[in-house]
Structure formats: structure tokens, C-alpha cells
Amino acid sequence: MSEKPIYSFVVPAYNEEKNIPNLYKRIKSLATKLNKNWELIFINDGSTDSTFFVLNDLCKKDKNVKFINLSRNFGHQAALSAGLKYASGDAIISMDCDLQDPPEVIEEMINKWHENFHIVYARRTNFRKDNLIKKLGSKFYYRFLGKFTKIDIPRNVGDFRLVDKEVLAQINSMPEHSRYIRGMVAWTGFSHAFVDYKRPDRTQGKSAYTFGKLAALGMDGMFNFSVIPLRLGFLMGVISIISGFLLLLYQISDVILTGAYYHLYKWLIVILFIFMGFLFMLMWIIGEYIGKIYDEVRDRPLYIINEKKNFDEDINVK
């Protein structure tokens, strides 16, 4: 059996054939400087380019590089969960493969870890060159989520973070399938610190996070860590009662003071039409929760591993 690593680098990869060699060189340079045992775990999340072959060659050249090949694309959070499940270091650093999470920042994160912080977040100080809608949507989402969840999920952080093995054990023990790892890490409540950095723009390949995938991730965070959508029904009910009561008072006062006469159904049609929209919104919210419950009850595996490279044979992770 190989000697136990101190640092585990966990990197999901989807169509990142051009970025992997550079990322490997930069992480290896950092690991050499740290002079501790390390492992670099890549998770191939159903890539359609040459990512599999690039990772396979790396594993043959360097036994510190480990490779998990998923049977298809299960999504970023599932791939990251697979890597975290097999990480065996004392400090686990998760990061993206697109070189927008600079490995050079990790040394400062490790220094914070040595100061007895269990979680160290890499916090962005700038926005990427996203379109205006994505920027505004991101700001609104994290502000809204921060106000209406019972846990404090840090803003301007992604999946670039360091967690202690104690935190990792708690994350791996969580059974849910709709995973929002940023929220799960914050939920553990361990001591945390931040390392600020300027996030560079992607230079190779295209981001796998489309607007639809970002929206799905956002909904996982909202429905997994907040009950405010359910409370919207109560809020809308109160608004409906108050507005209906005010309308009734208006009708009564108009008849008494001016002697006006008009058919009430004209008003009721408009009101019912508006509240029909509210009803559809509530059905959508309830449907989201039922969908999450359905996913949990089915209890399908979060991912399927096709093969592994450079892992010890006696490792058995459920």
C-alpha cells in the first residue's frame, strides 16, 4: 500500500483535454514545494473529447495521479462527490479543471488550515466576463439565499475550497442525492476562514455550466436549504385575503357614497385570473419539493464508476 497522502486535490473534469496537462504541472510544482505526500484525483464526468486518454497517460507517468472514470455525465456535483468519497488526505482541496481556480492560491489556504481552521474558502474578488443577466442573477440569488436560509452560505465562493478530513467525513456521510456541496459544507458549522483571490478568465475550452445547469444548481441550493418557497404560499394567501377585503370595502363605500352600480363579476374575473397565476406558482413549488422527495425515495446511486486508476486495491467505498 502506498503511503497515506497529506493533501488530496479533487478535480472534476468534463471536456478539459487542453487544461489538464497545465493544471497537473502547476499542482505538481506546488506539491513539490510543500514536500508532503499528495494525491491528485481527477474525475472524468463523461467527457466526449480526449480527456479520458490524457488522464490515462498521466496515471501511467505519475502514481500520485488517480483517475475515476464515470460511466456517463452525471453533473459537476455528482462528479465532485465521487472524488471526495475516495479522497484520503488530511486536507482535501476541491477545484475546477479550467485553470480559473489558480493552484498557487492553495499554499495560502493550507497556511490557514495550519491555523486550525477546518474549512478554508477561496473567495473571488472579481466577476468573470459573464453576461449581465448571469451577473445580476448570481448577486440576487446569493443575497436571497443568505436572507432566507438557516445557515450562512458564504458569497462569492464556489467549489474551490479546502476542507479538513473531519469535515469530509461529515460530507461523505450525508445521504441526499440532490447535492449542493457549497451548502453542505457550510451546514457542518466547522470553523472557517477565507483566502481572497482574483479569478482569471478561462483561456481553453468552454464552460460546462450552461445557464440551465446554473439554474438547476441554484434550485438545488434553494430547495435543499430553505423553506421560504413553502412560506410563499402563506404570504400570497395573506395578500389575497387583504386585497379581497379591501376590494369589498371599496365596493360597499362606492355604493353607499355615490350610489354607483356595476356588475361585480367584472372585478371577480380579473381577481380570479391573477390568483390563478399564483396557484400555478404554488403548484410549481410543490412539484419541485415532490421531485426532490422522489429522487431521494428512489435511492439510485449518485454516480456509476466505470473504472479507477492508481487507487489501492483494498479501498472499498460504498
N, C-alpha and C positions, 0 to 999 in steps of 0.2 A: 504494500500500500504506500502511496506517495505521502510525503509529509504534509500535515494539515496546513492549509493556507491561512494567512492572517487577513489578507484582503481579497475580497471577491468582487469582481467587476461583472455586472449583469447587463447585457446589451441585446435587446430585441432587434432583429434586422428583417426588413422587407424590401427587396429590390435595392440593396445597398452595395452592389459589387464594386463600385468605384470608390466608396468611402471606407470600406473595411480595411484595406492594407494601410492606409494612412492612420486610421484610428488605432490599429494594432501597434504600429511603430510608436505612436505617442504614448500609449498606455504602457508599453514595454519600457520605454525610456523613463517614465515615471516610476514604474515598479523597480527598475534597476537602481534608481536614486534612493528609493525607500529602503532597499536592501532587506526585504522581508519576503517570506513565501507568499505567493499570489496565484490567483486563477482568473482567467478571463472566459466567461461563459457567454457565448453567442447563441441566440435562439432564432433559427430560420423560420419565419412565420409564413410559410407557403410562398416563398419568392418565385417569380416566374423568369428571372434573369439568371445570371451565373453565380448568384450568392452562395448556393449550395457548394459548388465546386471550389470557390475561393476559400470558404470556411474549411472545407475538407482538406485542402492543401495546407492551410495554416496549422491544422491539428497534427498533420504529419511532421511539420517542421518544428513545432513547439508544443511540448506536452503540457505547458501551462494553459494553453488554449483548449477550451472544451466547447463542445458543439451539440446542441439539441435541435433536431430536425422535426418540426411538426408536420403532421400528415397533410394539412392544408392551412389556409389563412384563417386563424381563429380571432384575430384582432390584437391590437397592441397590449391591452391589459391582460389578456389571457397569456400571451407570449411572455410578458414580464413576470406573470405569476409562475409560469413554468420555470423560468430561470431562478427566481427567488426560492422555489421549492428545492432546488438542487445546490444552492449556494452553501458553502460550508465554512466560510471565513468568519473571523471575529467582527469584522466591519464589512458591510456589504454596500457597494456603490452601484446604483442603477443609473443608467444614462441612455440617451438615444444614440443611434449609429450614424447620424447625419453630420457629425462634427459641429453641431450647434451647441453641444454640451462640451466645452473645452476640457480635456483631461488635465490640463495644467492647474485648473481650479481645485482639483481633488486634494492636492497636498495641503491646502489651507483648510479644507473640510476635515481632513484627517487630524490636523492640529487641534481643531475644535473638539473632535472626538476624544482626543487625549486629555482634554479639559473636562472629561466626564459628561459630555452631552451625548445622549443616546440617539438623537436624530439631528442631522445637520442638513438643512435645506440650502440648495443653491438658488439664490433669488435673483431674477432678472432685473436689471435696472433700465432696460430699454425694450421697446417693442420691435418685433421683426417687421419686415416690409409686407405686412398683410394689408388687405383691402380695408376700407374704412368700416364696413359693416362688421367684419370679424373683430376689429379692434374695439368698437363700441359694444358689441355683443359680449366680448370677453370681460370688459370692465363692468358692465351691468350685471353679468352672471355672477361674478365673484363677490360683488357688493351685495347682491340679493341673497346669495347663498350664505354669506357671512352673517347677515342680519337674522336669518330665519332658521339656522341650524343650531343644535345644542353644542356643537363642537366648533372650535376655532380652526378653520382651514386656512392656512396662510395664502396670501395673494401673491401673484407674480412668481409662483413656483410651479414646476411641472414634475416630471418623474426623475429629474436629476437631483439625487439626494444620497446621503449616507445614513444607514441605519445600523445600530448595534445588533448583535446576534440575539439579544433578548427581545428586541422589537421584532426581528424577523420571525422568531418562534411564535409570537402572537399573531402576526400577519398570516403565517402559514396555517395556523390553527383555525382561522376564520373560514366557515364552510360556504359562504354565499357565492353564487355564480355570477351575479351582476356586480362585477367588481369595479370599484372606484378607488384605486390604491392610494391616491392622494388623501382621500377622506379616511381611509382605513388606517393609514399611518398616523394622521392627526388624532384619530379616535383613541389610540392607545394611551395618549396622555403622557408619554415619557418626556423628559427634559429635552429641549431642542434649542438650536442656535441657527444663525443664518450666515451664509457667505455670499456677498453681493458680487455680481459679475455682469459684464456686458455680453449679451448673447449675439454671436456672429450670425450672419445670414448663410443660408445653405449655398454651397458652391457646386455640388454634384448631385444629380438626380432630382426627383420631385418628392414633395412631402406626401406620405401615405395618409395623412389626416385630411381628408376632404371635409367640406362644410358639413355634409351629412354625418360623417363619423364624429366630428367635434360635437355636433348637436346630440348624437346618441350618448357620447361620453358625459356631456353636460346633464342629460336627463338621468343617467345613472347616479351622478352625484346628487342631483336634486331629490330623486325619489328614494334613494338609499339613506340619505342623511337629513331629511327634512320632512315634516308632516304638514308644512304650510299649504301644499296643494289641497289636502283634505279640508283644511280650515277655510279655503276659499269658498267652499260651499256654504259655510256658516255666514261668511261675510256677504256673499251675494244674497242669501236669504234675508239678512237684516236690511240690505239695501232695497230688496224687493218689497218688504213689508213697509218700510218707511216711505218709499216713493208712492206705493199704492195708497197708503193712508193720506199722504199729502194731496194726492190727486182727488181722493174722496172729499177732503176738506175744501179743495178748490171748487169742486162741482157744487157742493152744498152752499158755499158762500156766494157763488155766482148766481145760483137760482134765487137765494134769499135777497141779495142786494140789488141785482139788476133784472131779475125776472127772466133771465136767459133760458132758452130751451134748445137743447140739441141732443142728438142720439148718443147715448153712452157707448154703444158698440164701436163707434169710430175711434174712441180712445182705447178701448179694450183690445182692438185689433193690433194697434201699434205696440201696446204694452206686452201683449202675448207674443208678438213677433220678436221683440227684444229679449224677453225671457226665454224664448225658445233657443236663442243663441247661447244663453247662459247654461241651459240644460245640456246642450251638446258639449260645451266645455267641461261640464261636470262628468258627463259620460266618458269623455276622453281621459280625464284624470283618473277616474275609477278604473278604466280599461288599462291604463299604464300600471297601476298597482296590481291588478289581477294578472297582467302579463308577467310582472316580476315574481309574483307568487307561483305562477305556473312554471316558470323556469326553475325555481327552487324545488318545487314538488317533483318535477321530472327527474331531478338529480342526475342529469347527464354529466359526463366528465367535462371539465372546463376546456380541456385540450386533449389531443391524442399525439403521443410521441411516436414518430416513425423509427428513429434511431438516435443513438447518443455516441459521442466520440470522446475518448480520453477520461472518462469517468471510471472510478474504481468499481470493480465488478460486484463488490459486496454492498454497494449503496442500493438501498431499496426504499424508494419513496412512494407512498400511496398517492 
